[in-house]
Structure formats: C-alpha cells, structure tokens
Amino acid sequence: MIKGLAITPPVLGRISIGKVVEKNGKRLPEKDDQFTITTQVQNRDGWLLHPVDEQLRQASPNAKLRTIPVRMLFNDPDLNLRAEYSLFDRQTGRPVCVGNGETCRRFTNQGIQTLPCPSPDACELAKTGLCKP
C-alpha cells in the first residue's frame, strides 16, 4: 500500500451555476437560472463546454439545464465533492497554486511548498486575477 495515496474519482468536468462577469476590473460571479457543464480546460474566454452539456441541453425544454443526472461513487461527501482555488500557468496549463482557503500547495523556485491560502482577494500571487474558485 502506498502511504498518502487518496482514492478519489477522476475529475472529468465541472458543473457551475451562473457565470463570471467582469465589473470594475474584478471578476465576480453572476447568478443564472441554469447549470453549465464544462471541461477542465480553460482559455482566456473562460471554461470550454463539455460535450455532455450540449447533449443534455438538446434533451431539455428551452435548451436550459435545470436538472443533471449525477451518480455519487462514495457515501462520504468529502470523497465525492471538493472545493478549491486554482491558479494555472496559461502557457503550460499546469497548476501553479492550489488551495482550499486555509492552506495551499504552490510551485516555487524551491519546489512545491505548503503556504497559507487567505483567498484570491488577499493573496499576493492571485492579485493578477488568474486565481479561480
């Protein structure tokens, strides 16, 4: 058995409610009346839509996703659902910093370090606006 190995399902996409808009130079969430299913890939315009998003929209009235069939693999919510802040390098697509609001793991010149994670608004690295929940 490998120590520290966490058995978690692979992340194939994201389910979001609403969208992110830019107001006064800040990216802020805006509520919406439907879900959006995206891939794990992001470009300057935002997250790319997952192919399942279009399939479910075609099957729903008014092309709005109001329900999504989801299967949970484990009885423990911590194994099924994760929330984190992520900052990616736009050139390589690799994560630079990943945190949960308390601590983060950041790639630095000295290697990967565990540091405090205040939030994207209070973090010096995230002041660029590229750190996303």
N, CA, C and O atoms as a DFTB+ gen file, in Angstrom:
532 C
 N C O
     1  1       0.839      -1.182       0.000
     2  2       0.000       0.000       0.000
     3  2       0.883       1.245       0.000
     4  3       1.866       1.296       0.739
     5  1       0.563       2.223      -0.793
     6  2       1.323       3.467      -0.881
     7  2       0.802       4.436       0.170
     8  3      -0.400       4.697       0.233
     9  1       1.700       4.973       0.997
    10  2       1.291       5.913       2.039
    11  2       0.873       7.236       1.417
    12  3       1.503       7.716       0.475
    13  1      -0.193       7.822       1.948
    14  2      -0.657       9.124       1.488
    15  2      -1.458       9.087       0.201
    16  3      -1.841      10.139      -0.312
    17  1      -1.721       7.911      -0.332
    18  2      -2.489       7.804      -1.568
    19  2      -3.972       7.942      -1.254
    20  3      -4.517       7.183      -0.454
    21  1      -4.611       8.896      -1.876
    22  2      -6.044       9.095      -1.677
    23  2      -6.784       8.530      -2.878
    24  3      -6.478       8.869      -4.021
    25  1      -7.746       7.677      -2.618
    26  2      -8.543       7.101      -3.696
    27  2      -9.705       8.046      -3.960
    28  3     -10.655       8.118      -3.181
    29  1      -9.616       8.754      -5.046
    30  2     -10.671       9.693      -5.429
    31  2     -11.008       9.469      -6.897
    32  3     -10.149       9.033      -7.665
    33  1     -12.228       9.755      -7.295
    34  2     -12.595       9.575      -8.699
    35  2     -11.905      10.622      -9.565
    36  3     -11.573      11.705      -9.083
    37  1     -11.689      10.307     -10.834
    38  2     -11.086      11.305     -11.718
    39  2     -12.057      12.453     -11.963
    40  3     -13.272      12.253     -11.983
    41  1     -11.528      13.638     -12.147
    42  2     -12.351      14.808     -12.437
    43  2     -12.455      14.915     -13.954
    44  3     -11.454      15.132     -14.637
    45  1     -13.663      14.763     -14.474
    46  2     -13.876      14.811     -15.917
    47  2     -14.406      16.157     -16.378
    48  3     -14.293      16.507     -17.553
    49  1     -14.984      16.910     -15.456
    50  2     -15.544      18.201     -15.815
    51  2     -16.016      18.943     -14.591
    52  3     -15.792      18.518     -13.458
    53  1     -16.680      20.072     -14.838
    54  2     -17.176      20.921     -13.757
    55  2     -18.647      21.225     -14.017
    56  3     -19.069      21.337     -15.168
    57  1     -19.421      21.356     -12.949
    58  2     -20.805      21.806     -13.040
    59  2     -20.857      23.157     -12.357
    60  3     -20.503      23.276     -11.184
    61  1     -21.293      24.170     -13.076
    62  2     -21.378      25.504     -12.478
    63  2     -22.797      26.035     -12.610
    64  3     -23.537      25.686     -13.529
    65  1     -23.146      26.885     -11.663
    66  2     -24.430      27.580     -11.689
    67  2     -24.092      29.051     -11.836
    68  3     -23.448      29.629     -10.960
    69  1     -24.510      29.652     -12.908
    70  2     -24.180      31.049     -13.134
    71  2     -22.930      31.178     -13.971
    72  3     -22.448      30.215     -14.568
    73  1     -22.418      32.393     -13.997
    74  2     -21.234      32.674     -14.804
    75  2     -20.425      33.761     -14.127
    76  3     -20.881      34.383     -13.168
    77  1     -19.241      33.983     -14.624
    78  2     -18.364      35.013     -14.075
    79  2     -18.363      36.189     -15.039
    80  3     -18.147      36.017     -16.239
    81  1     -18.606      37.393     -14.508
    82  2     -18.585      38.611     -15.311
    83  2     -17.550      39.561     -14.722
    84  3     -17.191      39.459     -13.549
    85  1     -17.075      40.487     -15.552
    86  2     -16.088      41.447     -15.078
    87  2     -16.775      42.778     -14.801
    88  3     -17.405      43.362     -15.682
    89  1     -16.642      43.253     -13.550
    90  2     -17.195      44.543     -13.140
    91  2     -16.130      45.300     -12.368
    92  3     -15.560      44.770     -11.415
    93  1     -15.858      46.526     -12.765
    94  2     -14.864      47.374     -12.096
    95  2     -13.503      46.689     -11.990
    96  3     -12.816      46.823     -10.977
    97  1     -13.118      45.968     -13.019
    98  2     -11.816      45.314     -13.027
    99  2     -11.740      44.029     -12.226
   100  3     -10.674      43.417     -12.156
   101  1     -12.839      43.601     -11.618
   102  2     -12.861      42.359     -10.834
   103  2     -13.771      41.354     -11.512
   104  3     -14.794      41.711     -12.096
   105  1     -13.383      40.103     -11.424
   106  2     -14.231      39.033     -11.946
   107  2     -15.140      38.584     -10.815
   108  3     -14.671      38.100      -9.785
   109  1     -16.445      38.747     -11.012
   110  2     -17.420      38.434      -9.973
   111  2     -18.442      37.428     -10.493
   112  3     -18.764      37.434     -11.681
   113  1     -18.956      36.559      -9.612
   114  2     -19.985      35.611     -10.047
   115  2     -21.326      36.306     -10.259
   116  3     -21.672      37.252      -9.552
   117  1     -22.063      35.823     -11.238
   118  2     -23.405      36.342     -11.506
   119  2     -24.345      35.144     -11.575
   120  3     -24.063      34.166     -12.268
   121  1     -25.460      35.219     -10.857
   122  2     -26.361      34.067     -10.816
   123  2     -27.096      33.901     -12.141
   124  3     -27.276      34.848     -12.907
   125  1     -27.505      32.679     -12.376
   126  2     -28.193      32.310     -13.603
   127  2     -29.245      31.277     -13.228
   128  3     -29.209      30.741     -12.120
   129  1     -30.169      30.989     -14.117
   130  2     -31.229      30.035     -13.804
   131  2     -30.990      28.672     -14.448
   132  3     -31.935      27.919     -14.685
   133  1     -29.722      28.355     -14.732
   134  2     -29.416      27.073     -15.348
   135  2     -27.996      26.634     -14.995
   136  3     -27.174      27.431     -14.544
   137  1     -27.729      25.340     -15.212
   138  2     -26.397      24.787     -14.999
   139  2     -25.586      24.908     -16.282
   140  3     -26.141      25.068     -17.370
   141  1     -24.279      24.829     -16.143
   142  2     -23.370      24.724     -17.276
   143  2     -22.352      23.644     -16.942
   144  3     -21.790      23.635     -15.847
   145  1     -22.114      22.736     -17.878
   146  2     -21.130      21.674     -17.687
   147  2     -19.929      22.001     -18.564
   148  3     -20.057      22.146     -19.779
   149  1     -18.760      22.117     -17.936
   150  2     -17.549      22.473     -18.668
   151  2     -16.492      21.397     -18.501
   152  3     -16.594      20.530     -17.633
   153  1     -15.477      21.469     -19.348
   154  2     -14.322      20.584     -19.226
   155  2     -13.374      21.169     -18.185
   156  3     -13.685      22.183     -17.560
   157  1     -12.236      20.541     -17.999
   158  2     -11.212      21.056     -17.095
   159  2     -10.280      22.025     -17.813
   160  3      -9.325      22.521     -17.214
   161  1     -10.544      22.302     -19.093
   162  2      -9.687      23.168     -19.897
   163  2     -10.267      24.576     -19.912
   164  3     -11.472      24.767     -20.080
   165  1      -9.384      25.558     -19.734
   166  2      -9.808      26.949     -19.684
   167  2      -8.927      27.773     -20.614
   168  3      -7.718      27.557     -20.686
   169  1      -9.540      28.722     -21.329
   170  2      -8.772      29.663     -22.132
   171  2      -9.096      31.082     -21.662
   172  3      -9.736      31.251     -20.624
   173  1      -8.672      32.088     -22.394
   174  2      -8.901      33.479     -21.965
   175  2     -10.385      33.829     -21.857
   176  3     -10.762      34.681     -21.053
   177  1     -11.223      33.182     -22.655
   178  2     -12.660      33.471     -22.641
   179  2     -13.398      32.729     -21.542
   180  3     -14.561      33.031     -21.275
   181  1     -12.758      31.775     -20.904
   182  2     -13.402      31.017     -19.832
   183  2     -13.260      29.524     -20.057
   184  3     -12.430      29.067     -20.843
   185  1     -14.097      28.772     -19.342
   186  2     -14.059      27.313     -19.416
   187  2     -14.681      26.840     -20.725
   188  3     -15.662      27.418     -21.194
   189  1     -14.113      25.794     -21.312
   190  2     -14.669      25.205     -22.531
   191  2     -15.811      24.271     -22.159
   192  3     -15.736      23.548     -21.165
   193  1     -16.873      24.292     -22.965
   194  2     -18.039      23.455     -22.684
   195  2     -17.717      21.978     -22.891
   196  3     -16.987      21.603     -23.808
   197  1     -18.278      21.159     -22.020
   198  2     -18.136      19.702     -22.116
   199  2     -19.132      19.206     -23.163
   200  3     -20.211      19.787     -23.283
   201  1     -18.815      18.153     -23.927
   202  2     -19.764      17.626     -24.920
   203  2     -21.101      17.200     -24.308
   204  3     -22.128      17.262     -24.983
   205  1     -21.109      16.769     -23.045
   206  2     -22.353      16.356     -22.386
   207  2     -23.295      17.548     -22.211
   208  3     -24.513      17.372     -22.189
   209  1     -22.741      18.762     -22.085
   210  2     -23.561      19.961     -21.918
   211  2     -24.543      20.105     -23.082
   212  3     -25.733      20.335     -22.869
   213  1     -24.046      19.969     -24.298
   214  2     -24.911      20.110     -25.471
   215  2     -25.922      18.965     -25.564
   216  3     -27.072      19.191     -25.942
   217  1     -25.511      17.748     -25.227
   218  2     -26.432      16.606     -25.271
   219  2     -27.604      16.820     -24.321
   220  3     -28.755      16.587     -24.691
   221  1     -27.317      17.264     -23.098
   222  2     -28.387      17.471     -22.121
   223  2     -29.259      18.669     -22.486
   224  3     -30.462      18.656     -22.224
   225  1     -28.674      19.700     -23.083
   226  2     -29.463      20.872     -23.498
   227  2     -30.452      20.506     -24.612
   228  3     -31.575      21.010     -24.638
   229  1     -30.038      19.641     -25.517
   230  2     -30.930      19.222     -26.595
   231  2     -32.109      18.424     -26.062
   232  3     -33.198      18.464     -26.634
   233  1     -31.900      17.703     -24.974
   234  2     -32.958      16.870     -24.399
   235  2     -33.859      17.635     -23.435
   236  3     -34.877      17.100     -22.997
   237  1     -33.510      18.871     -23.098
   238  2     -34.306      19.627     -22.120
   239  2     -35.117      20.721     -22.814
   240  3     -34.702      21.239     -23.851
   241  1     -36.276      21.073     -22.243
   242  2     -37.088      22.136     -22.842
   243  2     -36.391      23.489     -22.709
   244  3     -35.705      23.743     -21.719
   245  1     -36.565      24.348     -23.696
   246  2     -35.974      25.689     -23.740
   247  2     -34.448      25.665     -23.747
   248  3     -33.824      26.707     -23.548
   249  1     -33.840      24.516     -23.968
   250  2     -32.379      24.365     -24.005
   251  2     -31.703      24.880     -22.745
   252  3     -30.567      25.350     -22.795
   253  1     -32.403      24.793     -21.603
   254  2     -31.824      25.213     -20.325
   255  2     -31.627      23.987     -19.448
   256  3     -32.536      23.172     -19.288
   257  1     -30.438      23.866     -18.886
   258  2     -30.143      22.746     -17.994
   259  2     -30.630      23.073     -16.596
   260  3     -29.998      23.848     -15.877
   261  1     -31.743      22.489     -16.214
   262  2     -32.286      22.699     -14.869
   263  2     -32.075      21.472     -13.989
   264  3     -32.121      21.573     -12.763
   265  1     -31.843      20.312     -14.608
   266  2     -31.532      19.084     -13.865
   267  2     -30.394      18.365     -14.582
   268  3     -30.274      18.422     -15.806
   269  1     -29.568      17.692     -13.798
   270  2     -28.442      16.936     -14.344
   271  2     -28.398      15.581     -13.643
   272  3     -28.388      15.528     -12.413
   273  1     -28.371      14.486     -14.403
   274  2     -28.229      13.180     -13.753
   275  2     -26.797      13.015     -13.229
   276  3     -25.837      13.107     -13.994
   277  1     -26.665      12.773     -11.930
   278  2     -25.351      12.638     -11.293
   279  2     -25.338      11.368     -10.457
   280  3     -26.301      11.077      -9.748
   281  1     -24.257      10.618     -10.539
   282  2     -24.095       9.414      -9.723
   283  2     -22.924       9.641      -8.768
   284  3     -21.810       9.947      -9.192
   285  1     -23.195       9.487      -7.477
   286  2     -22.142       9.611      -6.466
   287  2     -21.505       8.245      -6.254
   288  3     -22.207       7.245      -6.099
   289  1     -20.185       8.201      -6.247
   290  2     -19.479       6.932      -6.141
   291  2     -19.250       6.481      -4.710
   292  3     -19.131       5.283      -4.452
   293  1     -19.186       7.433      -3.763
   294  2     -18.883       7.104      -2.374
   295  2     -19.970       7.641      -1.456
   296  3     -20.694       8.564      -1.827
   297  1     -20.091       7.068      -0.254
   298  2     -21.037       7.562       0.743
   299  2     -20.520       8.798       1.462
   300  3     -21.313       9.551       2.027
   301  1     -19.224       9.023       1.457
   302  2     -18.609      10.151       2.148
   303  2     -18.583      11.374       1.223
   304  3     -17.967      11.310       0.160
   305  1     -19.238      12.492       1.597
   306  2     -19.254      13.676       0.733
   307  2     -17.860      14.234       0.450
   308  3     -17.632      14.784      -0.627
   309  1     -16.918      14.105       1.397
   310  2     -15.570      14.626       1.173
   311  2     -14.848      13.905       0.041
   312  3     -13.963      14.481      -0.590
   313  1     -15.209      12.668      -0.220
   314  2     -14.593      11.934      -1.321
   315  2     -15.237      12.287      -2.660
   316  3     -14.578      12.225      -3.698
   317  1     -16.519      12.658      -2.647
   318  2     -17.232      12.974      -3.881
   319  2     -17.067      14.423      -4.319
   320  3     -16.892      14.695      -5.507
   321  1     -17.121      15.347      -3.377
   322  2     -17.148      16.769      -3.703
   323  2     -15.933      17.470      -3.116
   324  3     -15.619      17.308      -1.937
   325  1     -15.254      18.248      -3.946
   326  2     -14.098      19.006      -3.487
   327  2     -14.253      20.458      -3.926
   328  3     -14.766      20.730      -5.012
   329  1     -13.817      21.376      -3.093
   330  2     -13.813      22.796      -3.436
   331  2     -12.403      23.320      -3.227
   332  3     -11.780      23.050      -2.200
   333  1     -11.902      24.069      -4.201
   334  2     -10.544      24.583      -4.092
   335  2     -10.363      25.796      -4.993
   336  3     -11.112      25.997      -5.949
   337  1      -9.359      26.595      -4.673
   338  2      -8.914      27.688      -5.531
   339  2      -7.769      27.157      -6.377
   340  3      -6.933      26.397      -5.889
   341  1      -7.729      27.557      -7.644
   342  2      -6.672      27.072      -8.534
   343  2      -6.120      28.216      -9.362
   344  3      -6.876      29.037      -9.883
   345  1      -4.800      28.270      -9.485
   346  2      -4.122      29.227     -10.351
   347  2      -3.284      28.420     -11.329
   348  3      -2.393      27.676     -10.919
   349  1      -3.567      28.563     -12.626
   350  2      -2.887      27.794     -13.656
   351  2      -1.949      28.685     -14.453
   352  3      -2.209      29.876     -14.626
   353  1      -0.861      28.106     -14.935
   354  2       0.033      28.779     -15.869
   355  2      -0.632      28.711     -17.237
   356  3      -0.897      27.621     -17.743
   357  1      -0.903      29.857     -17.836
   358  2      -1.634      29.874     -19.111
   359  2      -0.812      29.315     -20.270
   360  3      -1.383      28.900     -21.279
   361  1       0.502      29.295     -20.148
   362  2       1.343      28.773     -21.224
   363  2       1.365      27.246     -21.234
   364  3       1.249      26.623     -22.289
   365  1       1.516      26.649     -20.052
   366  2       1.653      25.191     -19.976
   367  2       0.362      24.488     -19.579
   368  3       0.210      23.294     -19.833
   369  1      -0.582      25.216     -18.953
   370  2      -1.815      24.611     -18.472
   371  2      -1.643      23.876     -17.160
   372  3      -2.574      23.221     -16.692
   373  1      -0.468      23.973     -16.557
   374  2      -0.208      23.275     -15.295
   375  2      -0.591      24.149     -14.108
   376  3      -0.494      25.374     -14.182
   377  1      -1.025      23.528     -13.016
   378  2      -1.370      24.323     -11.831
   379  2      -0.119      24.916     -11.187
   380  3       0.888      24.227     -11.023
   381  1      -0.188      26.198     -10.822
   382  2       0.895      26.884     -10.128
   383  2       0.622      26.876      -8.632
   384  3       1.536      26.710      -7.825
   385  1      -0.664      27.058      -8.264
   386  2      -1.044      27.118      -6.854
   387  2      -2.456      26.559      -6.709
   388  3      -3.356      26.926      -7.465
   389  1      -2.646      25.669      -5.736
   390  2      -3.958      25.090      -5.460
   391  2      -4.175      25.158      -3.956
   392  3      -3.361      24.658      -3.179
   393  1      -5.298      25.792      -3.544
   394  2      -5.560      25.947      -2.118
   395  2      -7.019      25.761      -1.780
   396  3      -7.876      25.735      -2.663
   397  1      -7.302      25.631      -0.480
   398  2      -8.673      25.423      -0.019
   399  2      -9.190      26.581       0.827
   400  3     -10.229      26.448       1.475
   401  1      -8.487      27.719       0.837
   402  2      -8.881      28.850       1.663
   403  2      -8.164      28.875       2.997
   404  3      -8.226      29.876       3.710
   405  1      -7.486      27.793       3.351
   406  2      -6.698      27.728       4.591
   407  2      -5.217      27.521       4.270
   408  3      -4.365      28.282       4.730
   409  1      -4.919      26.496       3.487
   410  2      -3.543      26.246       3.064
   411  2      -3.524      25.997       1.564
   412  3      -4.537      25.636       0.966
   413  1      -2.352      26.196       0.965
   414  2      -2.215      25.942      -0.469
   415  2      -0.908      25.213      -0.725
   416  3       0.005      25.223       0.101
   417  1      -0.842      24.585      -1.879
   418  2       0.400      23.972      -2.354
   419  2       0.793      24.754      -3.590
   420  3       0.077      24.760      -4.591
   421  1       1.951      25.422      -3.509
   422  2       2.385      26.339      -4.557
   423  2       3.726      25.891      -5.123
   424  3       4.629      25.498      -4.385
   425  1       3.837      25.959      -6.456
   426  2       5.091      25.650      -7.131
   427  2       5.952      26.902      -7.123
   428  3       5.565      27.926      -7.686
   429  1       7.123      26.828      -6.489
   430  2       8.053      27.957      -6.405
   431  2       9.413      27.521      -6.939
   432  3       9.584      26.381      -7.370
   433  1      10.385      28.442      -6.906
   434  2      11.747      28.103      -7.342
   435  2      12.371      27.033      -6.457
   436  3      13.247      26.294      -6.907
   437  1      11.931      26.939      -5.199
   438  2      12.444      25.937      -4.274
   439  2      11.680      24.614      -4.368
   440  3      11.982      23.683      -3.621
   441  1      10.722      24.513      -5.248
   442  2       9.904      23.311      -5.373
   443  2       8.484      23.579      -4.900
   444  3       8.055      24.732      -4.838
   445  1       7.758      22.526      -4.569
   446  2       6.377      22.672      -4.105
   447  2       6.401      22.943      -2.609
   448  3       6.995      22.192      -1.835
   449  1       5.733      24.049      -2.209
   450  2       5.694      24.439      -0.804
   451  2       4.260      24.525      -0.329
   452  3       3.358      24.828      -1.110
   453  1       4.044      24.255       0.964
   454  2       2.744      24.450       1.594
   455  2       2.763      25.811       2.274
   456  3       3.608      26.078       3.129
   457  1       1.813      26.680       1.880
   458  2       1.753      28.054       2.372
   459  2       0.335      28.378       2.811
   460  3      -0.583      27.619       2.500
   461  1       0.121      29.492       3.530
   462  2      -1.244      29.908       3.871
   463  2      -2.007      30.333       2.615
   464  3      -1.418      30.858       1.670
   465  1      -3.310      30.104       2.614
   466  2      -4.174      30.462       1.477
   467  2      -5.293      31.350       2.001
   468  3      -6.332      30.834       2.415
   469  1      -5.118      32.677       1.999
   470  2      -6.132      33.557       2.577
   471  2      -7.416      33.619       1.746
   472  3      -8.505      33.505       2.309
   473  1      -7.324      33.790       0.462
   474  2      -8.400      33.834      -0.534
   475  2      -7.816      34.546      -1.740
   476  3      -6.763      35.170      -1.608
   477  1      -8.439      34.486      -2.907
   478  2      -7.877      35.166      -4.072
   479  2      -7.760      36.686      -3.889
   480  3      -6.865      37.300      -4.468
   481  1      -8.642      37.299      -3.102
   482  2      -8.577      38.747      -2.912
   483  2      -7.419      39.170      -2.019
   484  3      -6.908      40.280      -2.173
   485  1      -6.990      38.323      -1.093
   486  2      -5.949      38.686      -0.132
   487  2      -4.589      38.063      -0.447
   488  3      -3.632      38.293       0.293
   489  1      -4.479      37.297      -1.504
   490  2      -3.234      36.606      -1.845
   491  2      -2.421      37.446      -2.829
   492  3      -2.958      37.941      -3.821
   493  1      -1.127      37.606      -2.552
   494  2      -0.255      38.394      -3.428
   495  2      -0.129      37.758      -4.814
   496  3      -0.137      38.463      -5.823
   497  1      -0.014      36.441      -4.866
   498  2       0.120      35.756      -6.152
   499  2      -1.158      35.879      -6.980
   500  3      -1.097      35.952      -8.207
   501  1      -2.310      35.903      -6.320
   502  2      -3.597      35.922      -7.020
   503  2      -4.038      37.325      -7.419
   504  3      -5.090      37.474      -8.039
   505  1      -3.272      38.354      -7.084
   506  2      -3.649      39.734      -7.435
   507  2      -3.736      39.926      -8.945
   508  3      -4.326      40.903      -9.407
   509  1      -3.162      39.015      -9.716
   510  2      -3.239      39.094     -11.172
   511  2      -4.639      38.781     -11.678
   512  3      -4.946      39.039     -12.842
   513  1      -5.493      38.229     -10.820
   514  2      -6.857      37.897     -11.217
   515  2      -6.989      36.546     -11.879
   516  3      -8.047      36.228     -12.422
   517  1      -5.935      35.740     -11.847
   518  2      -5.968      34.445     -12.521
   519  2      -6.306      33.289     -11.596
   520  3      -6.445      32.155     -12.056
   521  1      -6.443      33.555     -10.283
   522  2      -6.801      32.508      -9.329
   523  2      -8.315      32.363      -9.318
   524  3      -9.030      33.334      -9.068
   525  1      -8.808      31.159      -9.587
   526  2     -10.248      30.939      -9.733
   527  2     -10.746      29.928      -8.712
   528  3     -10.066      28.944      -8.422
   529  1     -11.942      30.172      -8.161
   530  2     -12.543      29.150      -7.296
   531  2     -13.062      27.994      -8.130
   532  3     -13.604      27.032      -7.584
